[in-house]
Amino acid sequence: MNFSLNIHEPVKWIIENSFDIDLKWNKKQIEEHFSNKKSFNIFYKDENVLRGVILAHEIFDDNRNYECEILHLGVMKNYRKMGVGFQLMQFLEKKICLNEKITSIFLEVSKQNKIAIKLYQKLGYKPYRERKNYYKNLLDINAIGESAILLKKIINE
Ligand SMILES: CC(C)(COP(=O)(O)OP(=O)(O)OC[C@H]1O[C@@H](n2cnc3c(N)ncnc32)[C@H](O)[C@@H]1OP(=O)(O)O)[C@@H](O)C(=O)NCCC(=O)NCCS
């Protein structure tokens, strides 16, 4: 088992495995993410096969500080509940701690995603905002969508 900050042809791997890691981005969004200089990604390999990924980026908070936003955490369906997601998150934190400019990690997750929320809370992430009706149904704009929760962990205080 090991972690890498980059892999050969990451865009290709993400596109081919997006269903298995529950990523709902299209090809253009994936390509744009990987061409962004501020993007920050971690891949988890076991026996040289990729099992999971964190897609993140650094964003400017104020004049001095940066925040890291996790855009997606995904583990291949057959490798869930084996500690991969937890270890990816711990590895991200260790990396972030080495960069003193970054003061926090935050993310947005659907309120219905109890599994992910449990994982983030186990790691010490705290909810700080809720966006009601955030995930709209594009086919029925009058339908009530799922709410999103924003979670944050302060790092390098
Ligand atoms: C969320 C996800 C990344 C978890 O990855 P994972 O490798 O299966 O998680 P882990 O095995 O590391 O579990 C860590 C903790 O998460 C929680 N958890 C994970 N799977 C769970 C499940 N099926 N039911 C309840 N809690 C669960 C538990 O708190 C667990 O700790 P524990 O084993 O001590 O109880 C994975 O389910 C996934 O890829 N889901 C689809 C994508 C997604 O929803 N991403 C998050 C939104 S950005």
The ligand as an SDF file (V2000), in Angstrom:
LIG
                    3D

 48 50  0  0  0  0  0  0  0  0999 V2000
  -17.0610    7.8320    1.8550 C   0  0  0  0  0  0  0  0  0  0  0  0
  -15.9850    6.8440    1.4140 C   0  0  0  0  0  0  0  0  0  0  0  0
  -14.8400    7.6490    0.7780 C   0  0  0  0  0  0  0  0  0  0  0  0
  -15.4600    6.0920    2.6320 C   0  0  0  0  0  0  0  0  0  0  0  0
  -14.3120    5.3520    2.2530 O   0  0  0  0  0  0  0  0  0  0  0  0
  -13.9390    3.9550    2.9390 P   0  0  0  0  0  0  0  0  0  0  0  0
  -12.5620    3.6150    2.5130 O   0  0  0  0  0  0  0  0  0  0  0  0
  -14.9890    2.9610    2.6780 O   0  0  0  0  0  0  0  0  0  0  0  0
  -13.9720    4.3640    4.5010 O   0  0  0  0  0  0  0  0  0  0  0  0
  -13.1050    3.7100    5.6650 P   0  0  0  0  0  0  0  0  0  0  0  0
  -13.0880    2.2210    5.5050 O   0  0  0  0  0  0  0  0  0  0  0  0
  -11.7830    4.3860    5.7310 O   0  0  0  0  0  0  0  0  0  0  0  0
  -13.9740    4.0500    6.9550 O   0  0  0  0  0  0  0  0  0  0  0  0
  -13.6500    5.1420    7.8120 C   0  0  0  0  0  0  0  0  0  0  0  0
  -14.8770    5.5160    8.6300 C   0  0  0  0  0  0  0  0  0  0  0  0
  -15.9320    5.9440    7.7800 O   0  0  0  0  0  0  0  0  0  0  0  0
  -17.2080    5.5150    8.2930 C   0  0  0  0  0  0  0  0  0  0  0  0
  -17.7810    4.5260    7.3720 N   0  0  0  0  0  0  0  0  0  0  0  0
  -17.2020    4.0310    6.2480 C   0  0  0  0  0  0  0  0  0  0  0  0
  -18.0490    3.1850    5.6230 N   0  0  0  0  0  0  0  0  0  0  0  0
  -19.1750    3.1420    6.3660 C   0  0  0  0  0  0  0  0  0  0  0  0
  -20.4310    2.4670    6.2320 C   0  0  0  0  0  0  0  0  0  0  0  0
  -20.6830    1.6720    5.1850 N   0  0  0  0  0  0  0  0  0  0  0  0
  -21.3800    2.6870    7.1890 N   0  0  0  0  0  0  0  0  0  0  0  0
  -21.1530    3.5220    8.2210 C   0  0  0  0  0  0  0  0  0  0  0  0
  -19.9650    4.1920    8.4010 N   0  0  0  0  0  0  0  0  0  0  0  0
  -19.0100    4.0030    7.4920 C   0  0  0  0  0  0  0  0  0  0  0  0
  -16.8940    4.8980    9.6480 C   0  0  0  0  0  0  0  0  0  0  0  0
  -16.8800    5.9370   10.6180 O   0  0  0  0  0  0  0  0  0  0  0  0
  -15.4910    4.3680    9.4200 C   0  0  0  0  0  0  0  0  0  0  0  0
  -14.7910    4.2100   10.6280 O   0  0  0  0  0  0  0  0  0  0  0  0
  -14.9390    2.8000   11.4360 P   0  0  0  0  0  0  0  0  0  0  0  0
  -14.5330    1.7370   10.4680 O   0  0  0  0  0  0  0  0  0  0  0  0
  -13.9980    2.9800   12.5780 O   0  0  0  0  0  0  0  0  0  0  0  0
  -16.3840    2.7160   11.8130 O   0  0  0  0  0  0  0  0  0  0  0  0
  -16.5490    5.8090    0.3840 C   0  0  0  0  0  0  0  0  0  0  0  0
  -17.7120    5.2320    0.9210 O   0  0  0  0  0  0  0  0  0  0  0  0
  -16.8710    6.3920   -0.9820 C   0  0  0  0  0  0  0  0  0  0  0  0
  -16.0140    6.4480   -1.8740 O   0  0  0  0  0  0  0  0  0  0  0  0
  -18.1340    6.8400   -1.1820 N   0  0  0  0  0  0  0  0  0  0  0  0
  -18.5650    7.4150   -2.4400 C   0  0  0  0  0  0  0  0  0  0  0  0
  -18.0300    8.8070   -2.6620 C   0  0  0  0  0  0  0  0  0  0  0  0
  -18.4280    9.7490   -1.5340 C   0  0  0  0  0  0  0  0  0  0  0  0
  -19.5420    9.7460   -1.0510 O   0  0  0  0  0  0  0  0  0  0  0  0
  -17.4570   10.6120   -1.1510 N   0  0  0  0  0  0  0  0  0  0  0  0
  -17.6380   11.5900   -0.0940 C   0  0  0  0  0  0  0  0  0  0  0  0
  -18.2250   12.8440   -0.5710 C   0  0  0  0  0  0  0  0  0  0  0  0
  -17.0080   13.9650   -1.1880 S   0  0  0  0  0  0  0  0  0  0  0  0
  1  2  1  0
  2  3  1  0
  2  4  1  0
  2 36  1  0
  4  5  1  0
  5  6  1  0
  6  7  2  0
  6  8  1  0
  6  9  1  0
  9 10  1  0
 10 11  2  0
 10 12  1  0
 10 13  1  0
 13 14  1  0
 14 15  1  0
 15 16  1  0
 15 30  1  0
 16 17  1  0
 17 18  1  0
 17 28  1  0
 18 19  1  0
 18 27  1  0
 19 20  2  0
 20 21  1  0
 21 22  1  0
 21 27  2  0
 22 23  1  0
 22 24  2  0
 24 25  1  0
 25 26  2  0
 26 27  1  0
 28 29  1  0
 28 30  1  0
 30 31  1  0
 31 32  1  0
 32 33  2  0
 32 34  1  0
 32 35  1  0
 36 37  1  0
 36 38  1  0
 38 39  2  0
 38 40  1  0
 40 41  1  0
 41 42  1  0
 42 43  1  0
 43 44  2  0
 43 45  1  0
 45 46  1  0
 46 47  1  0
 47 48  1  0
M  END
$$$$
